[in-house]
Amino acid sequence: MQKPTVAMVLGDPAGVGPELVAKLLVQNEQRQKANVLLIADPDELHKGMDIAQINFKYEQITEEQLPDYSFKDGIPALITHKGSHPLPFEYGKATAQSGVYILETLKRAVDFAQAGYVQSICFAPLNKQAMHKGGLQYRDELHWFADQTNYHGFVCELNVVDNIWAGRVTSHIPFKDIVPNLSVQGIVDGVRLLHKALSQAGVQNPKIAVQALNPHGGEGGVFGDEEITIIAPGIEKAREYGIDVYGPFPGDTTMREVERLKIDGVLSMYHDQFSTALKLLGFERGVTVQGGIPIPITTANHGTAFDLYGKNVAIPTAFEAAFNIAVRMGTGVLSSK
């Protein structure tokens, strides 16, 4: 079976990203899963290796070589990228120079994906404050990715732990704005996005649960009528697309339904509604997928851990899980061609 090519970037060099990349790619078992194209400053990559006290082989190539390049089995290729900011990196803190570097390496990864040279992207943890200092004009990387890919449809950060995926109708907004931002179409869009992502990751006939908003699922309208007027109609409309969808389930019993019905994905109404339970299930294995973006893009569901820079204590399990999902979704891209 043909291997997908995964573009990998270091995230914020001032954090644990380079260390995590080194700890992942030193494992032959991981390298064998895909062709890995590193887009990185070699000096920062080697600092990650030095911190982790490990080393792995890679082959340096140029962007001009990429279209006709044949990957050697189990050996990543590296295209050098030196950030354009004139100041050197400052480690253990959020700076403009790191932000510029993050945006530039991600931009090259997106460009390579759009050109068909890579099938998915996996980035090590980044820092939004650094990105804003470096020129990010959007509130988060998800909407930046949408802009870079000229995508104008529904987008949603997806969180994954093991085999459970979670999306949400609303995300980074104040609590008081949740209800005004709920709609029947929003439910439909969220269900369809989850279904598409799960299918691309190789899940056959995904089963999706939708959460209620109000206590006890509204108790027939006694505690709120959004389940009656918005959520249930959205579920019915989503079923018209042939999607196996269930609910609405009260927030405090959703996980029980996930286990009982063997649910693959859960759509919640707001940011913390289901992700709290999901992170308790396995924070150290959590993955974030940039849901809706035309390119599969994954990362670990944790931050840059500036305070851990240089200490060789970063645990790579979440980044390994992110890479494995990038491989699965990249394989899905190849299979669809």
C-alpha positions in Angstrom: 0.0 0.0 0.0 1.3 3.5 -0.9 2.4 5.5 2.1 1.1 9.0 2.6 3.5 11.9 2.9 3.1 13.9 6.1 4.5 17.4 6.3 5.8 18.0 9.8 6.8 21.3 11.4 8.4 22.1 14.8 5.7 24.4 16.0 7.2 27.0 18.4 11.0 26.4 18.7 10.9 28.2 22.1 8.8 25.4 23.6 8.9 21.6 23.6 8.1 21.1 19.9 11.6 20.3 18.6 12.1 17.8 21.5 8.7 16.1 20.7 9.6 15.8 17.0 12.9 14.2 17.9 11.3 11.8 20.3 8.8 10.8 17.6 11.1 10.4 14.7 13.8 8.5 16.6 11.3 5.6 16.6 11.7 3.4 13.5 8.1 2.1 13.9 6.7 5.6 13.6 8.9 6.5 10.6 7.8 3.4 8.7 4.2 4.6 8.8 4.6 7.5 6.3 7.0 9.5 4.3 7.8 12.4 6.6 8.7 15.8 5.1 10.2 18.1 7.8 10.0 21.8 7.1 12.4 23.2 9.7 15.5 25.1 10.8 18.0 22.3 11.1 19.7 24.1 14.0 16.4 24.0 16.0 15.8 20.4 15.0 19.2 19.4 16.3 18.6 21.4 19.5 15.6 19.2 20.0 17.7 16.1 19.4 20.3 17.3 21.9 17.7 18.0 24.5 16.2 14.6 24.1 19.7 13.0 23.9 18.8 11.1 20.8 19.6 11.3 17.1 17.9 10.1 13.8 18.9 10.3 10.2 17.3 12.5 7.6 18.1 13.7 4.1 18.2 17.3 3.3 16.5 18.3 0.0 15.5 21.5 -1.7 12.0 22.7 -2.6 12.9 22.3 -6.2 13.7 18.6 -5.7 10.4 17.8 -4.0 8.1 17.2 -7.0 10.3 14.3 -8.2 11.8 13.2 -4.9 11.6 9.5 -3.9 11.6 9.0 -0.2 14.1 6.4 1.2 12.4 3.9 3.4 12.1 5.1 7.0 14.2 8.2 6.4 12.5 11.7 6.7 13.4 14.4 4.2 14.1 17.9 5.4 13.5 21.2 3.6 15.4 24.0 5.4 13.4 27.0 6.6 15.1 29.8 8.4 12.7 32.3 9.8 12.7 35.8 8.2 12.6 37.7 11.6 16.0 39.4 12.1 16.2 38.5 15.9 17.3 35.1 17.2 14.9 32.9 19.0 14.4 33.4 22.7 13.6 30.2 24.5 10.9 29.6 27.1 8.8 32.6 26.1 6.3 33.9 23.5 8.1 36.2 21.0 7.5 37.7 17.6 10.4 35.8 16.1 8.9 32.5 17.1 5.5 33.6 15.8 6.9 34.6 12.4 8.7 31.2 12.2 5.5 29.3 13.0 3.4 31.1 10.4 6.1 30.8 7.7 6.6 27.0 8.2 2.9 26.3 8.4 2.4 28.3 5.2 5.0 26.2 3.4 3.3 23.0 4.6 -0.1 24.2 3.4 1.4 25.2 0.0 3.0 21.8 -0.4 -0.3 20.1 0.5 -2.2 22.3 -2.0 0.4 21.3 -4.7 -0.2 17.6 -4.0 3.3 16.9 -2.6 2.0 16.0 0.9 -1.4 14.5 1.9 -1.6 15.8 5.5 0.2 18.1 8.0 1.2 17.4 11.6 2.6 20.3 13.6 4.2 20.4 17.1 2.7 22.7 19.7 2.5 26.4 18.9 1.7 29.4 20.9 -1.1 31.8 19.9 0.4 34.8 21.7 3.6 34.3 19.8 1.7 34.0 16.5 -0.2 37.2 17.2 3.1 39.0 17.9 4.3 37.6 14.6 1.4 38.9 12.6 -1.5 36.5 13.0 -4.7 38.4 12.1 -7.1 35.7 13.2 -8.2 34.6 16.7 -6.7 31.2 16.2 -4.8 29.0 13.7 -8.0 27.2 12.6 -9.4 30.3 10.9 -5.9 31.2 9.6 -5.8 27.7 7.9 -9.3 28.4 6.4 -8.0 31.7 5.0 -4.8 30.0 3.6 -6.9 27.3 1.9 -9.6 29.7 0.7 -12.2 27.7 2.5 -15.4 29.5 3.5 -17.5 26.6 4.9 -18.1 25.5 8.5 -14.9 24.9 10.5 -14.6 23.4 14.0 -11.7 22.3 16.2 -12.0 18.5 16.7 -10.6 16.8 19.8 -9.7 13.1 19.8 -8.7 10.7 22.5 -8.2 7.1 21.4 -11.2 6.3 19.3 -13.6 9.0 20.4 -13.8 12.2 18.4 -15.5 15.4 19.5 -16.7 18.5 17.7 -18.8 21.5 18.7 -21.3 23.9 17.2 -19.8 26.9 19.0 -16.3 27.3 20.3 -14.2 30.3 21.3 -17.1 32.7 22.3 -18.4 34.0 25.6 -20.9 31.7 27.4 -23.7 34.3 27.0 -23.4 34.1 23.2 -23.8 30.3 22.9 -27.6 30.2 22.4 -27.8 33.0 19.8 -25.2 31.1 17.8 -27.0 27.8 17.8 -29.1 26.9 14.7 -30.5 23.9 12.9 -28.0 24.4 10.1 -25.2 24.6 12.7 -26.2 21.2 14.0 -26.3 19.8 10.5 -22.9 21.3 9.6 -21.3 20.0 12.8 -22.6 16.4 12.3 -21.5 16.4 8.6 -18.1 17.7 9.5 -17.5 15.0 12.1 -18.8 12.4 9.8 -16.4 13.5 7.0 -13.4 13.6 9.3 -14.1 10.2 10.8 -14.6 8.7 7.4 -11.3 10.2 6.2 -9.6 8.6 9.2 -10.8 5.2 8.1 -13.9 4.8 10.4 -16.5 2.8 8.5 -20.1 4.1 8.9 -19.4 6.4 11.8 -21.9 6.7 14.7 -22.4 10.2 16.0 -24.1 11.4 19.2 -25.4 15.0 19.6 -25.5 16.6 23.1 -28.4 18.5 24.5 -27.9 22.1 25.8 -30.1 22.3 28.9 -30.2 20.3 32.1 -31.8 16.9 31.7 -32.1 17.7 28.0 -34.6 20.4 28.7 -37.2 18.2 30.3 -39.6 18.6 27.4 -39.2 22.4 27.4 -39.4 23.0 31.2 -35.7 23.9 31.4 -35.3 25.4 28.0 -36.6 24.6 24.5 -33.5 24.6 22.4 -33.6 20.8 22.2 -37.1 21.0 20.7 -36.6 24.0 18.4 -33.0 23.6 17.3 -31.1 20.4 18.2 -33.7 17.7 17.5 -34.6 19.2 14.1 -30.9 19.5 13.3 -30.5 15.8 14.0 -33.4 14.8 11.8 -32.0 16.9 9.0 -28.6 15.4 9.4 -30.1 11.9 9.0 -31.3 12.9 5.6 -27.7 12.8 4.5 -27.5 9.1 5.5 -25.6 9.7 8.7 -26.1 7.5 11.7 -26.7 10.1 14.4 -28.3 9.9 17.9 -29.5 12.2 20.6 -29.9 14.8 21.9 -28.3 13.4 25.1 -28.0 15.3 28.4 -24.4 16.5 29.0 -24.0 14.5 32.2 -24.9 11.1 30.7 -23.4 11.5 27.2 -20.3 9.4 28.0 -22.6 6.5 29.2 -24.4 6.6 25.8 -21.0 6.7 24.0 -20.1 3.5 25.7 -23.5 1.9 25.3 -24.0 2.7 21.6 -20.3 2.5 20.7 -20.3 6.0 19.4 -17.4 7.3 17.3 -18.0 11.0 17.5 -19.8 13.5 19.8 -21.1 16.9 18.8 -21.5 19.3 21.7 -23.1 22.8 21.8 -20.1 24.6 23.4 -16.4 24.4 24.1 -16.1 22.6 27.4 -19.3 20.6 27.3 -17.8 17.3 26.2 -14.1 18.1 26.0 -13.9 18.1 29.8 -14.9 14.4 29.9 -12.7 13.6 26.9 -9.6 15.1 28.4 -10.2 13.3 31.7 -10.3 10.1 29.7 -6.7 10.7 28.5 -5.3 14.2 28.4 -1.8 12.8 27.7 -3.2 11.1 24.5 -5.3 14.1 23.3 -5.2 15.2 19.6 -6.6 18.3 17.9 -7.7 18.1 14.3 -8.4 21.2 12.3 -12.0 20.2 11.3 -13.4 21.3 8.0 -10.1 22.4 6.5 -9.6 20.7 3.1 -6.2 19.4 4.2 -6.0 17.0 7.1 -4.1 18.9 9.8 -3.3 17.5 13.3 -1.4 18.4 16.5 -1.1 17.4 20.1 -3.9 18.7 22.3 -1.5 20.6 24.6 0.6 23.7 24.6 4.2 24.7 24.1 5.2 24.1 27.8 7.7 27.0 27.8 8.7 26.1 31.4 9.8 22.7 30.3 12.1 23.8 27.5 15.5 22.1 27.6 14.6 19.7 30.4 14.0 16.5 28.4 10.8 15.8 30.3 8.2 16.4 27.5 6.0 13.3 27.0 5.5 12.5 23.3 2.3 10.4 23.5 -0.1 13.1 22.4 2.2 14.1 19.5 2.5 10.5 18.5 -1.2 10.1 18.5 -1.5 13.3 16.3 1.0 11.9 13.9 -0.9 8.6 13.7 -4.1 10.4 12.9 -2.3 12.5 10.2 -1.1 9.2 8.7 -4.7 7.7 8.8 -6.2 10.8 7.2 -3.4 11.2 4.7 -4.1 7.6 3.7 -7.7 8.5 3.2 -6.7 11.3 0.9 -4.7 8.9 -1.2 -7.6 6.4 -1.3 -10.0 9.0 -2.5 -7.9 9.8 -5.6 
